[in-house]
C-alpha cells in the first residue's frame, strides 16, 4: 500500500475519532432539580414555526457544537415576603396584609417554555423582584373585590382568590405558586378590632343566656325527680313485702330442685369422668401411634439424606469434574492446534521469503551473466567447485580401517601394471562418485570446461611382507 494512502487513511481516522469525541463530550445530562434550556438552531415545532429554545427536565440531550448552546433554570422554591400596607378594600377601608409567598419555576411544557424565554440568565434576586411586583398587584386587586368581613372570617375564600389570580399571572413568566401564608390582617381605623370586640360580646351574652336557661331547667327537673322518687319508694316497699313471701317459697322449691340437680350432676360427673378417661387413653394410644409413624418417617428421611442425597451429590460432583476435564482437554487441544497452525504458517512464510530472495538472486545472476542460463550455471558451479571437491574427498575421509590384510602371491603385475594391493586401493577410490555421475543423477550435464572425463592415476608402492622377504 502506498505511503500517501496510508497517511490519508490515518488523517481521516483521526478526524472521525476527534469528531466523535467532540460530539460525545457535548452530551449534557439534566439533574432532577433543574431545567436544561437548549437554544440556538433548534428546529420547528408541530405547527411548523421555529422554536426559540428546547426545555428538558430530566434525561440527557446532545448539544450540537457551534449551532447550539445550553443553560439551566433552578427549580429550587423561592420564598418571597410581601408586606402589603394600606390596601383599599371594597368598603374603602385600608388594611395591612403581611404575607409570605412560595413560588418556583414550573415544569409544565408550556409554562416551562415561558420560563426559558423570560427567566433564563436572570439572577435569583431579579426573579424575586419580578414575582414580587406581580404578587403585589394581584393581592391589591383581590382585596379591592372583597369586604373586610370576608377577608377576616372566610380565610379559605380569600386564599383561594389570591392563589387563582396570582398563579394566572405568574404562569405568564414561567412560575407557579406553591404556597400562600397570610400572617395577620390589620387596619388603620380599628374596624377589624371592633368586629372582634362585637363578636366577643355577642358570644359572652349568648353564653349567659344559655347558663340561665340551663339553671331553670335544672331546678324544675330536680323537683320532678324528687316527687317521682317518693312514689317509686312507696311502690317498692309494698312490692318488697310481697316479694319476700314469694321469695321464701321459691327458696324452698329451689333447695329441693338443687338437691335433685346435685344428685343428677354427680351422676353425670362420674359418667363423664369415666368417658373422659377412656377417651384420654384412646387419644394417648393414637398419639403414640402417630409418634411412632413420625419417628419412622424421620428415620427414613435421615437415611435418605445420609445415603441417597450424599450419593447424588457425589454423582453431580463427578459429572462436573468430568465436564471440567473435558472442557480443559478441548481448550488444550484447541490451543495446541492453534500453535501448530501458527508455527506452520510462520514456516511457510519463511520458506516463501527464502524462495523469493533466491529467485531475486538468480534473476540478478542471470542478468550479470548476459542473460544466458548456461553462463549463469557456469558461474554458480565455479563458485561451488571447491565445496563439491571437498564433499567428494570427505566421502572416504572418515572411513576407519583398523587393519588391511592383503594376500599377494607375488605374481607379476597385470596388464595395467597393477598388483592386487593396488587394485584394492584403486577400487576404494573409485567408490567415490565422479562429478559427471553426480550431475547425471541430478538430470544435468557436466559443463565441458570441467572436462568430459576425469581420470585419476595413482601409483602406489606397497611393500608387502612377502615382497620384503623376496628383496631381502
VMD Tcl script that draws the C-alpha trace (Angstrom):
set ca {
  {0.00 0.00 0.00}
  {1.49 3.43 -0.96}
  {2.65 5.62 1.91}
  {0.45 8.56 0.80}
  {-2.73 6.46 1.00}
  {-1.79 5.23 4.48}
  {-1.21 8.79 5.64}
  {-4.59 9.86 4.21}
  {-6.36 6.99 6.00}
  {-4.66 7.93 9.28}
  {-5.66 11.60 8.91}
  {-9.28 10.70 8.11}
  {-9.41 8.27 11.06}
  {-8.06 10.93 13.43}
  {-10.61 13.46 12.15}
  {-13.50 11.00 12.55}
  {-12.34 10.00 16.05}
  {-11.95 13.65 17.06}
  {-15.44 14.45 15.77}
  {-16.95 11.53 17.72}
  {-15.14 12.60 20.91}
  {-16.31 16.20 20.48}
  {-19.93 15.11 19.97}
  {-19.80 12.72 22.94}
  {-18.35 15.48 25.13}
  {-21.33 17.67 24.20}
  {-23.91 15.28 25.65}
  {-25.40 17.09 28.65}
  {-27.39 15.48 31.46}
  {-30.15 17.42 33.24}
  {-30.44 16.99 37.05}
  {-33.87 16.46 38.59}
  {-33.79 19.85 40.37}
  {-33.06 21.85 37.21}
  {-34.43 22.52 33.74}
  {-31.94 22.43 30.87}
  {-32.65 25.01 28.17}
  {-31.03 24.38 24.77}
  {-31.08 27.38 22.46}
  {-29.73 28.19 19.04}
  {-30.72 26.23 15.94}
  {-33.45 24.02 17.45}
  {-35.77 23.31 14.55}
  {-39.52 23.62 14.13}
  {-42.41 22.50 16.31}
  {-45.55 20.59 15.25}
  {-47.20 23.76 13.93}
  {-44.25 24.40 11.59}
  {-42.96 27.50 13.38}
  {-39.37 27.81 14.52}
  {-38.83 27.20 18.23}
  {-36.65 29.65 20.15}
  {-35.49 27.02 22.66}
  {-35.90 23.43 23.85}
  {-36.61 22.69 27.54}
  {-35.70 19.34 29.11}
  {-36.49 18.24 32.66}
  {-34.50 15.10 33.44}
  {-32.66 12.87 30.97}
  {-29.87 13.86 28.59}
  {-29.51 15.61 25.23}
  {-26.80 16.17 22.63}
  {-25.90 19.84 22.32}
  {-24.59 20.35 18.77}
  {-21.34 22.36 18.83}
  {-21.30 25.82 17.21}
  {-25.04 25.68 16.35}
  {-26.42 25.18 19.88}
  {-25.71 26.16 23.47}
  {-27.43 25.47 26.78}
  {-28.24 26.86 30.21}
  {-30.00 25.78 33.41}
  {-33.08 27.03 35.30}
  {-33.07 26.20 39.02}
  {-36.26 24.56 40.37}
  {-35.46 25.44 44.00}
  {-38.53 27.08 45.63}
  {-38.27 30.85 46.11}
  {-39.70 32.42 49.29}
  {-40.99 35.99 48.86}
  {-42.07 38.20 51.76}
  {-44.89 40.57 50.72}
  {-45.61 43.25 53.35}
  {-48.67 44.87 51.79}
  {-49.81 48.08 53.54}
  {-52.82 50.39 53.06}
  {-54.57 48.13 50.54}
  {-58.04 49.50 49.78}
  {-60.92 47.05 50.36}
  {-64.36 47.15 48.72}
  {-65.62 49.17 51.73}
  {-62.87 51.77 51.08}
  {-61.14 50.79 54.30}
  {-57.39 50.47 54.06}
  {-55.91 47.33 55.57}
  {-52.46 45.85 56.05}
  {-51.96 42.24 54.83}
  {-48.45 40.88 55.66}
  {-47.93 37.54 53.88}
  {-45.32 35.17 52.53}
  {-45.50 33.52 49.10}
  {-43.52 30.47 47.96}
  {-43.08 30.20 44.18}
  {-40.96 28.13 41.82}
  {-40.31 27.56 38.13}
  {-42.98 25.31 36.65}
  {-42.19 22.04 34.84}
  {-45.34 22.07 32.69}
  {-44.35 22.13 28.98}
  {-45.94 25.46 28.02}
  {-45.10 27.28 31.26}
  {-41.58 25.86 31.20}
  {-41.13 27.42 27.74}
  {-42.23 30.80 29.16}
  {-39.62 30.47 31.91}
  {-36.94 29.71 29.32}
  {-37.87 32.81 27.34}
  {-38.21 35.25 30.27}
  {-36.10 33.96 33.19}
  {-33.04 32.28 31.62}
  {-29.92 34.14 32.67}
  {-31.63 36.18 35.44}
  {-30.27 36.08 38.98}
  {-32.36 34.86 41.91}
  {-32.82 38.38 43.23}
  {-34.14 39.59 39.87}
  {-36.63 36.73 39.71}
  {-37.79 37.52 43.26}
  {-38.34 41.19 42.44}
  {-40.26 40.34 39.27}
  {-42.52 37.87 41.07}
  {-42.95 40.29 43.99}
  {-44.26 43.02 41.69}
  {-46.81 40.64 40.18}
  {-47.93 39.41 43.62}
  {-48.34 42.98 44.95}
  {-50.61 43.94 42.07}
  {-52.80 40.83 42.21}
  {-53.05 40.96 46.01}
  {-54.33 44.55 45.89}
  {-56.81 43.53 43.18}
  {-58.20 40.66 45.26}
  {-58.54 42.84 48.39}
  {-60.39 45.51 46.39}
  {-63.07 42.96 45.40}
  {-63.80 41.67 48.94}
  {-65.30 43.03 52.18}
  {-63.24 43.10 55.36}
  {-65.66 40.64 56.95}
  {-64.98 38.11 54.13}
  {-61.25 38.67 54.33}
  {-61.16 38.29 58.12}
  {-63.62 35.42 58.63}
  {-63.55 33.37 55.40}
  {-59.80 32.90 55.01}
  {-60.21 29.92 52.64}
  {-62.15 32.02 50.15}
  {-59.59 34.83 50.47}
  {-56.59 32.48 49.93}
  {-58.31 30.74 47.01}
  {-58.92 34.09 45.27}
  {-55.28 35.10 45.83}
  {-53.97 31.77 44.52}
  {-56.18 31.89 41.43}
  {-55.25 35.46 40.43}
  {-51.57 35.33 41.36}
  {-50.86 31.94 39.75}
  {-52.53 33.02 36.49}
  {-50.12 35.95 36.20}
  {-47.08 34.02 37.39}
  {-47.58 31.39 34.67}
  {-47.02 34.07 32.06}
  {-43.36 34.32 33.14}
  {-42.92 30.59 33.80}
  {-43.54 30.48 37.58}
  {-46.12 28.63 39.64}
  {-47.48 29.33 43.10}
  {-46.55 26.71 45.69}
  {-47.89 28.16 48.96}
  {-49.54 31.30 50.41}
  {-49.33 32.17 54.09}
  {-51.16 35.26 55.37}
  {-49.79 36.01 58.84}
  {-52.15 38.75 60.12}
  {-54.61 41.37 58.89}
  {-55.00 44.84 60.44}
  {-56.47 48.23 59.51}
  {-55.78 51.84 60.46}
  {-59.35 52.66 61.58}
  {-59.68 49.77 64.03}
  {-62.61 48.24 62.17}
  {-61.26 44.74 62.43}
  {-60.64 45.18 66.18}
  {-64.23 46.45 66.61}
  {-65.53 43.45 64.73}
  {-63.59 41.26 67.08}
  {-64.99 43.02 70.19}
  {-68.52 42.77 68.80}
  {-68.11 39.07 68.18}
  {-66.67 38.58 71.65}
  {-69.54 40.49 73.35}
  {-72.13 38.55 71.38}
  {-70.50 35.31 72.34}
  {-70.48 36.34 76.04}
  {-74.19 37.30 76.03}
  {-75.15 34.11 74.29}
  {-73.24 32.19 76.92}
  {-75.01 33.98 79.81}
  {-78.47 33.27 78.33}
  {-77.53 29.64 77.88}
  {-76.40 29.43 81.52}
  {-79.69 30.93 82.88}
  {-81.78 28.61 80.72}
  {-79.87 25.62 81.90}
  {-80.22 26.68 85.58}
  {-84.02 26.91 85.21}
  {-84.21 23.57 83.54}
  {-82.14 22.11 86.36}
  {-84.42 23.37 89.20}
  {-87.63 22.11 87.58}
  {-86.07 18.81 86.77}
  {-84.86 18.37 90.37}
  {-88.39 18.90 91.84}
  {-89.95 16.47 89.42}
  {-87.30 13.90 90.15}
  {-87.94 14.22 93.99}
  {-91.70 13.61 93.56}
  {-91.09 10.66 91.31}
  {-88.61 9.29 93.84}
  {-91.15 9.27 96.72}
  {-93.79 7.48 94.61}
  {-91.38 4.87 93.45}
  {-90.07 4.26 97.01}
  {-93.60 3.51 98.34}
  {-94.32 1.17 95.49}
  {-91.02 -0.53 96.01}
  {-91.69 -1.13 99.75}
  {-95.09 -2.83 99.11}
  {-93.70 -4.91 96.39}
  {-90.75 -5.82 98.62}
  {-93.03 -7.37 101.30}
  {-94.91 -9.36 98.69}
  {-91.67 -10.34 97.14}
  {-90.21 -11.59 100.42}
  {-93.09 -14.08 100.86}
  {-92.85 -15.34 97.34}
  {-89.09 -15.46 97.68}
  {-89.21 -17.77 100.71}
  {-91.48 -20.19 98.80}
  {-89.19 -20.04 95.85}
  {-86.25 -20.67 98.15}
  {-87.75 -23.94 99.41}
  {-88.55 -25.08 95.90}
  {-85.11 -24.07 94.80}
  {-83.44 -26.06 97.56}
  {-85.34 -29.24 96.62}
  {-84.58 -28.69 92.99}
  {-80.96 -28.01 93.91}
  {-80.63 -31.32 95.69}
  {-82.12 -33.17 92.70}
  {-79.81 -31.38 90.32}
  {-76.80 -32.02 92.55}
  {-77.51 -35.78 92.52}
  {-78.02 -35.72 88.76}
  {-74.89 -33.67 88.34}
  {-72.87 -36.10 90.46}
  {-74.15 -38.97 88.35}
  {-73.29 -37.19 85.15}
  {-69.91 -36.19 86.54}
  {-68.96 -39.80 87.35}
  {-70.04 -40.91 83.88}
  {-68.22 -38.02 82.26}
  {-65.07 -38.80 84.21}
  {-65.07 -42.40 83.04}
  {-65.84 -41.40 79.47}
  {-63.11 -38.78 79.54}
  {-60.62 -41.27 80.98}
  {-61.43 -43.75 78.19}
  {-61.12 -41.02 75.58}
  {-57.85 -39.89 77.11}
  {-56.45 -43.42 76.87}
  {-57.68 -43.68 73.26}
  {-56.10 -40.34 72.37}
  {-52.88 -41.33 74.12}
  {-52.71 -44.57 72.12}
  {-53.42 -42.64 68.91}
  {-50.76 -40.08 69.81}
  {-48.23 -42.82 70.49}
  {-49.10 -44.42 67.14}
  {-48.65 -41.08 65.34}
  {-45.37 -40.56 67.19}
  {-44.14 -43.95 66.03}
  {-45.15 -43.12 62.44}
  {-43.40 -39.76 62.72}
  {-40.25 -41.38 64.15}
  {-40.28 -43.95 61.34}
  {-40.68 -41.21 58.73}
  {-37.91 -39.18 60.37}
  {-35.53 -42.13 60.41}
  {-36.40 -42.87 56.78}
  {-35.78 -39.24 55.83}
  {-32.50 -39.26 57.75}
  {-31.39 -42.43 55.99}
  {-32.38 -40.93 52.64}
  {-30.48 -37.72 53.39}
  {-27.36 -39.57 54.60}
  {-27.09 -42.10 51.76}
  {-29.12 -41.15 48.69}
  {-28.57 -37.39 48.89}
  {-24.83 -37.76 49.52}
  {-24.63 -40.27 46.65}
  {-26.47 -37.86 44.37}
  {-24.14 -35.02 45.41}
  {-21.09 -37.20 44.76}
  {-22.53 -38.14 41.36}
  {-23.06 -34.48 40.45}
  {-19.53 -33.65 41.60}
  {-18.09 -36.40 39.40}
  {-20.18 -35.16 36.45}
  {-18.98 -31.59 36.99}
  {-15.35 -32.75 37.28}
  {-15.71 -34.82 34.11}
  {-17.23 -31.87 32.26}
  {-14.43 -29.62 33.54}
  {-11.75 -32.12 32.43}
  {-13.43 -32.47 29.03}
  {-13.60 -28.69 28.63}
  {-9.94 -28.38 29.68}
  {-8.94 -31.09 27.16}
  {-10.91 -29.32 24.42}
  {-9.27 -26.00 25.21}
  {-5.80 -27.58 25.41}
  {-6.33 -29.36 22.07}
  {-7.59 -26.15 20.51}
  {-4.55 -24.27 21.87}
  {-2.14 -26.90 20.54}
  {-3.87 -26.89 17.15}
  {-3.69 -23.09 17.02}
  {0.03 -23.22 17.97}
  {0.79 -25.83 15.26}
  {-1.17 -23.79 12.73}
  {0.71 -20.60 13.62}
  {4.07 -22.44 13.53}
  {3.36 -23.98 10.11}
  {2.09 -20.65 8.84}
  {5.28 -18.93 10.05}
  {7.45 -21.66 8.44}
  {5.53 -21.29 5.18}
  {6.01 -17.53 5.22}
  {9.73 -18.03 5.95}
  {10.13 -20.56 3.11}
  {8.21 -18.21 0.82}
  {10.53 -15.31 1.71}
  {13.63 -17.52 1.17}
  {12.38 -18.64 -2.24}
  {11.56 -15.04 -3.18}
  {15.06 -13.90 -2.25}
  {16.66 -16.88 -4.03}
  {14.59 -16.15 -7.14}
  {15.63 -12.49 -6.99}
  {19.30 -13.52 -6.59}
  {19.11 -15.96 -9.51}
  {17.49 -13.29 -11.64}
  {20.36 -10.90 -10.84}
  {22.92 -13.69 -11.54}
  {21.37 -14.42 -14.96}
  {21.34 -10.70 -15.72}
  {25.01 -10.42 -14.72}
  {25.99 -13.35 -16.97}
  {24.48 -11.70 -20.03}
  {21.03 -13.25 -19.74}
  {22.21 -16.80 -20.61}
  {21.24 -19.65 -18.32}
  {24.38 -21.70 -19.23}
  {26.69 -18.86 -18.29}
  {24.78 -18.39 -15.04}
  {25.14 -22.13 -14.29}
  {28.89 -21.95 -15.01}
  {29.24 -19.09 -12.58}
  {27.32 -21.00 -9.89}
  {29.40 -24.18 -10.43}
  {32.65 -22.23 -10.41}
  {31.57 -20.66 -7.15}
  {30.73 -24.08 -5.60}
  {33.57 -26.11 -7.21}
  {35.78 -26.05 -4.16}
  {32.93 -27.20 -1.96}
  {31.98 -30.01 -4.37}
  {35.57 -31.27 -4.40}
  {35.70 -31.11 -0.64}
  {32.49 -33.13 -0.37}
  {33.89 -35.82 -2.71}
  {37.11 -36.11 -0.75}
  {35.29 -36.22 2.58}
  {33.22 -39.16 1.33}
  {36.03 -41.54 2.41}
  {37.82 -39.25 4.79}
  {36.21 -40.60 7.94}
  {36.37 -44.30 6.99}
  {38.24 -46.11 9.75}
  {40.20 -49.18 8.69}
  {41.91 -50.75 11.64}
  {43.75 -53.40 9.64}
  {44.07 -54.43 6.00}
  {45.37 -57.94 5.23}
  {46.47 -58.49 1.62}
  {47.31 -61.95 0.37}
  {49.66 -61.42 -2.51}
  {51.14 -64.44 -4.26}
  {53.99 -62.37 -5.59}
  {52.79 -62.75 -9.13}
  {53.76 -60.21 -11.72}
  {51.63 -57.14 -12.35}
  {48.71 -57.41 -14.61}
  {48.21 -55.84 -17.94}
  {47.77 -52.35 -16.49}
  {50.84 -52.85 -14.30}
  {48.86 -53.07 -11.00}
  {49.24 -55.62 -8.29}
  {46.41 -56.98 -6.10}
  {47.10 -54.36 -3.42}
  {46.99 -51.54 -5.96}
  {43.72 -52.91 -7.31}
  {42.18 -52.79 -3.82}
  {43.14 -49.16 -3.22}
  {42.11 -48.13 -6.71}
  {38.69 -49.72 -6.25}
  {38.32 -47.91 -2.91}
  {38.97 -44.59 -4.63}
  {36.58 -45.41 -7.44}
  {33.73 -45.87 -4.90}
  {33.59 -42.06 -4.68}
  {31.12 -40.89 -7.40}
  {32.76 -38.63 -10.02}
  {31.37 -35.21 -10.74}
  {29.97 -36.46 -14.02}
  {27.93 -39.15 -12.28}
  {26.67 -36.68 -9.72}
  {25.46 -34.35 -12.48}
  {23.89 -37.24 -14.40}
  {21.96 -38.44 -11.33}
  {20.61 -34.90 -10.91}
  {19.47 -34.79 -14.58}
  {22.20 -32.30 -15.61}
  {25.26 -32.40 -17.88}
  {28.72 -31.61 -16.62}
  {29.98 -28.42 -18.29}
  {32.71 -29.04 -20.87}
  {35.15 -26.65 -19.20}
  {35.35 -29.14 -16.31}
  {36.30 -31.95 -18.69}
  {34.40 -34.72 -20.36}
  {36.12 -37.47 -18.38}
  {38.41 -37.23 -15.44}
  {40.93 -39.98 -14.95}
  {42.81 -40.42 -11.77}
  {46.12 -42.23 -11.91}
  {47.65 -43.26 -8.73}
  {50.84 -45.05 -8.32}
  {51.03 -46.79 -5.06}
  {54.13 -48.51 -3.96}
  {53.20 -51.00 -1.41}
  {55.70 -53.25 0.12}
  {54.10 -56.31 1.47}
  {55.74 -58.67 3.90}
  {56.26 -61.25 1.10}
  {57.98 -58.73 -1.21}
  {60.17 -57.53 1.60}
  {61.17 -61.11 2.11}
  {61.98 -61.52 -1.63}
  {64.08 -58.34 -1.69}
  {65.92 -59.48 1.28}
}
mol new
graphics top color blue
foreach p $ca { graphics top sphere $p radius 0.5 }
foreach p [lrange $ca 0 end-1] q [lrange $ca 1 end] { graphics top cylinder $p $q radius 0.2 }
display resetview
